[in-house]
Amino acid sequence: MNHPEDIFDVVNERDEIIGRELRSVVHARGLRHRAVHVLVFNAAGQLFLQKRSMAKDNDPGLWDSSCSGHVDSGESYAVAAERELMEEIDLLVDEPMEELFKIEATAETGWEFSVIYRTEDEGPFNLCPEEIDEGRWYTPEEIDGALKTEPEKYSPTFQIIWKRL
């Protein structure tokens, strides 16, 4: 079944909307657009990471934030974060998530402004097979170690987020 292609808001260097464009065009032309990342921690302080599906066009097979995705045209960052949580790991949050910080749109981030959110949940999660090959809990120490020894297994944006955290 053919899904209609996503439409994203195109933004300028100040993250102000200047137009709308198809996903493929945004990525092909390196236009600035918006994304969200959600970090899901459990009470023990572990972070849930997902291994991106090998079918994904960006960073296939790499470990990434608990959940991430693009902000659709006309959607707010916060709404996109909640939608992506539901779509990717079937998690419904009751209250607004904590907004941690925003990452600038650069070549390294695929020209995405990303707002990073944090929430807490114990899982287990239902992972969307089109998006995610596997997922598991990591301690911060495990992540620190892995990013030193095998950074190539982690998405570039997640590495930026983890350094800022």
C-alpha positions in Angstrom: 0.0 0.0 0.0 1.3 3.4 -0.9 1.3 6.0 1.9 1.0 9.6 0.9 4.4 11.3 1.4 4.8 13.3 4.6 4.8 17.1 4.3 7.2 19.1 6.6 7.4 22.7 7.5 10.6 24.2 6.0 12.2 26.6 8.5 15.0 29.2 8.4 18.1 29.4 10.6 15.9 30.9 13.4 13.5 27.9 13.2 10.7 30.2 11.7 8.4 28.5 9.2 9.2 29.7 5.6 7.3 27.1 3.6 6.1 23.5 3.2 7.7 20.7 1.2 7.5 17.0 0.7 9.8 14.8 2.9 11.8 13.6 -0.1 12.5 17.2 -1.3 13.4 18.4 2.2 16.0 15.6 2.6 17.3 15.8 -1.0 17.8 19.6 -0.9 19.1 19.7 2.7 16.3 22.1 3.8 16.0 22.9 7.5 13.1 21.2 9.2 12.0 20.0 12.6 12.3 16.8 14.5 11.9 15.5 18.1 13.7 13.0 20.2 12.3 11.5 23.4 14.5 9.9 26.1 12.5 7.4 28.2 14.2 6.7 31.5 13.1 4.1 34.1 13.1 4.6 37.9 16.5 3.0 38.1 17.9 5.7 35.8 18.4 3.5 32.8 17.6 4.9 29.3 15.6 2.9 26.8 17.3 2.9 23.4 16.0 1.7 20.1 17.9 0.1 17.3 16.6 1.6 14.1 15.1 -0.7 11.5 17.4 -1.7 8.6 14.5 -0.4 6.4 14.9 3.2 7.5 16.4 5.7 5.0 18.4 7.5 7.7 20.8 5.8 10.0 19.5 2.2 9.5 20.6 -0.3 12.1 22.0 2.3 14.4 21.1 2.7 18.1 19.1 5.9 18.7 17.0 7.8 21.3 14.0 6.0 22.8 11.9 7.5 20.1 12.4 10.1 17.4 10.7 11.5 14.4 9.9 14.4 12.2 7.5 17.2 13.1 4.7 17.2 10.5 3.6 20.4 8.9 1.4 22.4 11.2 2.3 20.3 14.2 4.0 21.5 17.4 7.2 19.9 18.7 5.4 18.7 21.9 2.5 17.1 19.9 5.0 15.4 17.5 6.9 14.0 20.5 3.7 12.4 22.0 2.6 11.1 18.6 6.0 9.5 17.9 6.0 7.8 21.3 2.7 6.2 20.5 3.7 5.2 16.9 7.1 3.8 17.7 6.9 2.3 21.2 3.1 2.4 22.0 3.6 4.7 25.0 0.9 7.1 26.0 2.0 9.9 28.3 -0.5 11.5 30.7 1.2 14.8 31.2 3.4 17.1 29.2 7.0 15.8 29.0 10.0 17.7 30.3 11.6 19.7 27.5 15.4 19.3 28.0 17.0 21.4 25.2 17.0 22.1 21.5 19.6 21.2 19.0 20.5 23.5 16.1 20.0 22.4 12.5 23.4 21.5 11.0 24.7 19.2 8.4 25.6 16.7 11.2 21.9 16.6 12.3 20.6 16.3 8.8 19.4 20.0 8.9 17.0 19.2 11.6 16.1 21.4 14.6 15.4 18.9 17.3 13.7 19.4 20.6 14.7 16.8 23.1 12.1 15.6 25.7 12.4 13.4 28.7 9.8 11.1 30.3 9.7 8.2 32.7 8.2 4.8 32.2 9.1 1.2 33.2 8.0 -0.4 29.9 7.8 -3.0 28.5 7.0 -1.4 25.2 5.4 -2.6 22.0 7.9 -1.7 19.3 6.7 -0.8 15.8 8.5 -3.3 13.5 8.7 -0.9 10.6 10.6 1.6 12.7 12.6 -0.5 15.2 14.5 -3.8 15.1 15.1 -4.0 18.8 15.2 -2.0 22.0 16.7 -2.3 25.4 17.6 -0.5 28.6 21.1 0.9 29.1 22.7 2.4 32.2 24.4 5.9 31.5 27.7 4.2 32.2 27.1 1.6 29.5 26.2 4.3 27.0 29.3 6.4 27.9 31.4 3.3 27.4 29.8 2.3 24.1 30.1 5.8 22.7 33.8 5.7 23.4 34.5 2.2 22.0 32.0 1.9 19.2 30.5 5.3 18.3 29.7 4.1 14.8 26.8 2.0 16.2 25.0 5.1 17.4 23.1 7.7 15.4 25.0 11.0 15.0 22.1 13.0 16.5 21.9 10.7 19.6 25.7 11.2 20.1 25.1 15.0 20.1 22.2 14.7 22.5 24.1 12.4 24.9 27.0 14.8 25.1 24.7 17.7 25.9 22.9 15.7 28.6 
